[in-house]
Amino acid sequence: MHPGGAAPPSGHAGATGYAAPIDPRDVRGSIRRSVTEVVERRSLAGAADAPYVAALAEWGRAVIEQRGGPLERSVRSIMSRLPLILFAIDEQGRFTLSFGGALDRLGLRDDEVVGLPVTLFGPDAEHHLRRALRGEPSLFEARGRVGTEPWVLEVTVVPVPGQGIVAIAVDVTGRRQAEEVAAERARQADEALADLRGSEERFRLLATNVPVGIFQVDADGRFTYANPALAQILGRGIDEIVGREWLSFVHPDDLGRANQLIEAGPEPGQPVVFEHRALRADGTYRWVRSRAGVMFDGEGNPVGAVGSAVDVTEALAAAEQLREREERTRAILESAAEGIITMDGDGVVVEFNAAAERIFGYDSSEAIGMPGTELVAEDRRVGLRRQYEERLRDGPTAQGVREETLARRKDGSLVPVEVTVAPVPTSRGTLYTAVVHDISERRAFEQQLEHQATHDALTGLPNRALLMAELEAALSRANRRRSSVGVLFVQIDRLKLVTDTLGHRAGDQLVVETARRLEEVVGDAGIVTRFGSDQFVVLCDDLDDVAEAVEYATKILDVVDQPYRVGHEEAFLTATIGIAFAVLGLSTAETMLSNADVAMFRAKERGTQRYEVFDADMRSWIDARRKLEIALRHGLERGEFELYYQPIVSIGGRRVVGLEALARWNHPLLGLLPPSEFISVAEESGLIVPLGEVLLEQACQRLAGWQRTRPELFVSVNLSGRQLARAELVGEVRAALDRAGAPPDRLHLEITETVLLRDVEAAVRRLGSLRDTGVGLCLDDFGTGYSSLTYLTRFPIDTIKVDRSFVSQLGAATRDSTVVTMIVGMAHTLQLDVIAEGVETEAHLRALEDLDCPMAQGYLFAKPMPAAAVEDLL
């Protein structure tokens, strides 16, 4: 239908005109009707409505042709009251005419529009204008803005042959704004709906896949929703859960707490948390922690709840294991022998175990909160803290720090401890754990070991090891001070004799008492050390000359010579001292001790109860003894030793009854040497043993030869202490007799009294074994040693020899002559033979004859002679 209601012209509108032009008389009415229809419709039919377009073109041509006439005024009047605008546009695209009620929307008057380009409707207007010029009507929407107010026009352009273009613009601003508002609201509604649908989908996915049970219950406590995770926790299908009361899944032992929770009622805004055991379909239980939010209606009444449930069975088991582990750890910590202290990053004590309480004397309540440095000796705090900071600066990954230091107890006393501090990373930051070990006993033991290693166990004096260190230090100080050092090597004589007589405990008492006496003599001026069983070394520091060392030696000799009290007995000792004086810058500890030992040995060679100061001659003497030892060895190899024999005469018959074999050395350079020149060296070097074997063999061979003419003759051979100490001696004596074919009873073995008393028990056993071979045993030099009737009765002795020092006094009113009388009388009483040595005068012989002494030997009868001379004598 035609938009105006009248029948449209027949034919089709084209670029050349219209088939049936409208009567101008009907234009006004047609326009009025068309415009009314347009307003009512709020839009034009569009460019596709050909009749309508043709009508618009005709109306436009009529209006243009009637410009200024009544028709224009009528149209203007009508359109001024309508939201329309009529435009005429020339072929150059400029407005030639405009009027209508919508011009105000553009903010322009009619005359202001004329002459403006069609781009007033926007850049796309030229495109639609060109289409219209080609005879193609076009519909488009033009938009613009006056100030901040937008406008929207719906424009239809149609060609008017010969007149250009007519454009009808309808103001659709309000409609478009309403449409846009409606569209925005629809968009927002769509977005909200999409969000809601997305939220529901997300919730569905979350509830389905989350490993946490999700549920909803109504006001009666029945499940209205359960997700798969809750079904897994309960070991049931979702359809088995929904519709049932949640209490039906609670362990009977937990129902009481559940009912208390229900009776207490929920508090608005506060979640309900309940931990209980949940019953599973298979009859087992799982621990579940539920958390629910209660829903209320408008009047505040609960209408249900939604919440979550988590299976905490493993977590509770782990927590229980952790608790048990912590309890075990706590028990271990509390029962540990080591103190265990934990400190925070600021060094403040946060844990303090029972052992730490014992070590430091603090209760844990007192220690916790105090700085850890308060537990360390004040003078150690800064250094210890600096060490910890330096060695722990790498942070929690650093290795622990172990130190030995002094701990400070509550009472202020100090105790040595070993502390190991290690960093322990925690959620609260790095803590520091200190393991404290009380090393008091270890320190005491170490000190004891050190003391034992450097001190004599019996006397407590420094031993040889400490002496060497102290002597080196003393020599170093002496070199700096330009002073000197003296060493006194003290040999205690007769100590073994007293020990064998009164026992080892008595001997120990004598050693301790001797040490005390030496310390009293030396005082602070030196150090007394025990060097051997019966030897002491005194180190005198900072001496000016050797006279000071000699003064100490004299005092030592005096105090050692004083009687010793051992129980109810008295004992007497003597000392022999060697003194070495340091040569500035040249002496060493080894040299000093060696020199003092040499001096002591030289003093002992010259007697007892004396001292000797080392000098260069002594070193020469020692060197000579060393060379003599070498010569002894070679002499034994070359057979340079032989026996000389001194006759033993029967006093009553003046007849030779025996011979004492005495060693002689045919030295290739020095000639014939007596025993006094080499026996002491042989004893020291141990060469006395092979020498004794050689001489025993010679003596047995000579004895066997003389037995053929003088069967009553005996030969005496001297035994040294080293020989007697050897278990092989008995076999060697028997073998020598067998090889020679000599009678055992004609061989006499002589042993000095001092040799026997070195080890009485061993001597008794050895002499008994020798006696069993049949040989005779003779005690030489009787009276010069620690003579004892008890010993004499214990030893299997056949003969005693009176020492020449007593015999030489016979005939004079002296004590020594009285001793000889006593010895001879005692021998007769014990049924022992007696031989007097050193008989040199007839007076000696007459005195012995008066004492009824049976035998004698000495220069009065003959000097020692070689075997060939003995044969002549016999």
Buried (B, 14 or more C-beta within 10 A) or exposed (E): EBBBEBEBBEEEBBEEBBEEEBEEEEBBEBBBBBBBBBBEEEEBBEBEBBBBBBBBBBBBBBBBBBEEEEBBEBBBEBBBEBBBBBBBBEEEBBBBBBBBBBBBBBEBEBEEBBEBBBEBBBEBBBEBBEBBBEEBBBBBBBEBEEEEEEBBBBBBBBBBEEBBBBBBBBBBBEBBEEEEEEEEEEEEEEEEEEEEEEEEEEEEEEBEEEEBBBBBBBEEBBBEBBBBBBBBBBBBEBEBBBEBEBBEBBBEEBEEEBEEBEEEEBEEEEBBEBBBBBBBEEEEBBBBBBBBBBBEEEEEEBEBBBBBBBBBBEEBEEEEEEEEEEEEEEEEBEEBEBBBBBBBEEBEBBBBBBBBBEBBBBEBEBBBEBEBBBBBBEEBBEEBBEBBEEBBEEEBEEEBBEBEBBBBBBEEEBBBBBBBBBBEEEEEEEBBBBBBBBBEEEBEEEEEEEBEEBBBEBBEBBBBEBBBEBBBEBBEEBBEEEBBBBBBBBBBBBBBBBBBBBEEEBBEBBBBBBBBBBBEBBEEBBBBBBBEEBBBBBBBBBBEEBEBBBEBBEBBBEBBEEEBEBEEEEBBBBBBBBBBBBEEEEBEBEBBBBBBBBBBBBBBEEEEBBBBBBBEEBBEBBEEBEEBBEBBEEBBEEEBBBBBBBBBBBBEEEEBBBBBBBBBBBBEEEEEBEBEBBBBBBBEBEBBBBBBBBBBBBBBBBBBBBBEEBEEBBBBBBBBBBBBBEEEBBEBBBBBBEEBEBBBEBBBBBBBBBBBBBBBEBBBEBBEBBBEBBBBBBBBBBBBBBBBEEBBEBBEBBBBBBBBBBBBBBEEEEEBBEBBBEBBEBBBEEEBBBBBBBBBBEEBBEBBEEBEBBBBBBEBBBEBBEBEBBBEEE
